[in-house]
Amino acid sequence: MLKSDLTAIIPMDLSQRPYDLIRKAQRLCKAAEHTGLKLIFGHNDRGTLADSILKTVVRRYACATLVSDKFYNGEVNTSLLRNKAFDRVSTDYLLLLDVDIWPDIQMFFKYQQKVFEGSRPFYFLPCLYLTPRGSKNLAGGKTSPKELAISFFGFSRKEFLHLASPSSITVMRSTDYLAVGCFDELYTGHGYEDFDFMMRLANHYHCLTPCAKILDNSTARSPLFTTGFRRALGRLCLQALLDKDFVYHLHHAKPKASKYYLARTDNYARFSKLHQPRESAVSESSTLLEDFLNLCRESNNNFHDYSALFENKPGHVDRYDTFKRRLRFLLNE
């Protein structure tokens, strides 16, 4: 199998933090150039100066394709942008990527190889969200993804906000994108379009354990304490957690009272309607703790080496790397 058989599709809408997104898109292009990884950006062109700059930047790189048009007005529609990008995919393997993810090309190819070998039909990769300090150190070459993983399991917290497991970063076969019906373009703004796609992909391969409370929308700091659909999907990430394989989300400012984020309520309503659970009498544990401990035993791994995963203290205040940021978090600003 050639490495050039993998394409990453990345949605781009510059209505928020445009120059941050452009810098990160350029970083992805630089990292992918000459590696064989293809990039396709689905870009909603709003006709701004930033949109023009993005088009100029991306077109410098042979590894990158920009599918750009004025696809819509108003709220961001990442589902539509992913689908537009996918229309140009010609490889057998696909990576669902976000522009804020650090370009660990070696990790992407590692999981493409696993899918190719038949280990699993797809992978959802755990994602560590970095603080400004962690992002600066990684981007500045002061640390590496491998060193960050060591720091995380060593209980260093100044580099990390939280761990998402699963995240929407997915390595899969391109044919499965069509088989599950692509992304649902009726989701707009932020949230749940990725969970919706992941649920359909997992159900396509009958990978989800029956769960009576699949629509439980509760969150937890530790991925081993998640419930509902996050637990059902998170169970598929346990091997990656055991292998300490992560992707890293570079920090960015979160807009205040943005309609993009306020859309989560409506999006969850759509998600819950589409994924109404069937009756299930299957006995299940309330967390993924037992599953992970069993996996440790089966693979002869010492669960003490993964103690950081068992921390479930609520909030992120101890992970903010300056007093000012901690204070703003406490004041909910």
C-alpha positions, -999 to 999 in steps of 0.1 A, spaced: 0 0 0 13 34 -9 12 62 16 -3 84 -11 -35 65 -7 -48 87 21 -67 120 18 -76 144 46 -107 165 42 -109 197 62 -138 222 64 -128 259 63 -151 289 70 -133 321 79 -163 338 96 -144 334 129 -107 339 138 -98 339 100 -61 345 103 -56 319 130 -73 294 106 -52 305 77 -20 300 97 -31 265 107 -41 256 72 -6 266 60 10 245 87 -10 215 76 1 221 40 38 224 49 37 193 70 19 172 43 40 184 13 62 156 0 47 130 25 21 116 2 -8 128 23 -34 147 2 -54 176 17 -87 188 4 -102 219 20 -139 225 17 -140 263 18 -170 286 21 -159 318 3 -175 348 19 -156 372 -4 -134 387 23 -97 396 22 -90 366 44 -107 343 19 -85 356 -8 -54 351 13 -64 315 21 -69 307 -16 -35 322 -24 -18 303 4 -33 269 -2 -27 269 -40 11 271 -34 11 235 -23 9 205 -46 -5 183 -19 -35 205 -13 -67 211 -32 -92 240 -24 -128 233 -31 -140 269 -28 -173 286 -35 -200 307 -19 -218 276 -7 -241 294 18 -247 325 38 -251 327 76 -242 300 100 -212 277 95 -221 244 79 -191 221 84 -212 191 72 -217 207 38 -181 217 35 -169 182 43 -192 168 17 -180 192 -9 -144 183 -2 -152 146 -3 -165 150 -38 -129 154 -49 -114 125 -30 -99 98 -52 -80 77 -27 -92 45 -10 -86 59 25 -99 90 42 -90 111 72 -116 134 87 -95 162 100 -99 196 117 -76 225 108 -69 230 145 -53 196 148 -15 193 149 -3 176 117 12 144 131 15 128 97 32 97 110 2 90 133 -23 95 104 -4 69 83 -1 45 112 -39 42 115 -44 41 78 -21 11 78 -42 -5 106 -73 -1 85 -56 -15 55 -44 -45 74 -79 -52 87 -73 -45 124 -105 -25 123 -126 -9 96 -122 26 110 -106 44 140 -117 74 161 -86 89 175 -84 104 211 -76 141 211 -58 161 238 -68 198 238 -38 220 245 -35 251 266 -19 282 250 14 271 266 11 235 253 2 248 218 31 273 218 56 247 229 45 222 203 44 248 175 77 262 186 95 228 185 101 228 223 82 196 226 69 168 204 37 147 203 55 118 220 68 141 247 34 156 253 19 121 258 46 114 284 38 146 301 1 139 302 6 105 318 31 121 341 3 143 355 16 176 340 -14 198 335 -1 231 323 -1 218 287 -36 203 286 -72 214 289 -90 181 285 -90 148 266 -117 140 241 -121 103 235 -136 98 210 -129 128 189 -141 133 154 -107 127 139 -114 95 119 -94 72 97 -116 51 75 -123 37 40 -135 63 15 -163 40 3 -178 40 38 -183 78 37 -209 72 10 -222 40 25 -233 58 57 -248 87 38 -221 114 41 -225 142 67 -260 155 75 -261 190 61 -291 199 83 -268 204 112 -255 240 112 -233 259 137 -214 239 163 -220 204 176 -233 169 171 -229 166 133 -197 147 140 -213 124 167 -241 118 142 -217 106 115 -197 85 140 -228 68 153 -239 59 117 -204 47 109 -202 25 140 -237 11 134 -228 4 98 -202 -21 112 -224 -32 142 -196 -19 165 -218 -3 192 -226 -22 223 -264 -21 231 -271 7 256 -305 16 272 -294 52 278 -276 59 245 -289 95 243 -275 105 277 -257 138 269 -236 140 301 -200 149 298 -171 138 321 -135 150 324 -121 114 321 -131 95 290 -134 64 312 -163 80 331 -184 90 301 -220 78 296 -245 75 268 -233 78 232 -199 92 243 -193 60 262 -206 38 234 -183 55 209 -155 59 234 -153 21 239 -140 20 203 -111 42 214 -98 22 243 -70 5 223 -57 38 212 -57 50 248 -38 19 258 -13 26 231 -11 62 242 -18 75 207 -33 109 206 -39 138 182 -34 173 196 -58 202 193 -41 236 192 -56 262 214 -77 290 200 -99 317 216 -136 308 220 -160 336 208 -184 348 234 -221 342 230 -215 331 194 -245 317 174 -221 291 162 -219 276 197 -255 284 207 -266 261 179 -257 231 200 -291 229 216 -309 226 183 -283 202 169 -286 179 199 -324 179 194 -318 167 159 -292 142 170 -315 127 196 -344 124 172 -323 106 146 -308 82 172 -338 72 193 -327 41 211 -343 7 208 -352 -12 239 -322 -29 254 -321 -53 283 -283 -58 281 -266 -55 315 -239 -28 312 -214 -12 335 -219 25 342 -185 35 330 -157 23 307 -134 16 337 -141 -22 337 -135 -24 299 -102 -5 301 -90 -26 331 -99 -58 313 -80 -45 282 -50 -38 304 -51 -74 318 -55 -90 284 -25 -71 270 -3 -75 301 -2 -37 307 0 -23 342 -30 -1 347 -10 21 371 8 34 340 -25 50 329 -35 66 362 -40 100 345 -70 86 327 -88 78 360 -88 115 371 -124 128 369 -123 159 389 -148 184 373 -137 216 357 -104 227 341 -92 254 364 -61 236 375 -51 232 338 -51 269 330 -14 279 328 -16 315 342 -34 330 372 -52 354 349 -67 326 329 -77 307 360 -94 337 374 -113 343 342 -124 307 341 -137 310 377 -155 342 369 -170 325 338 -156 352 315 
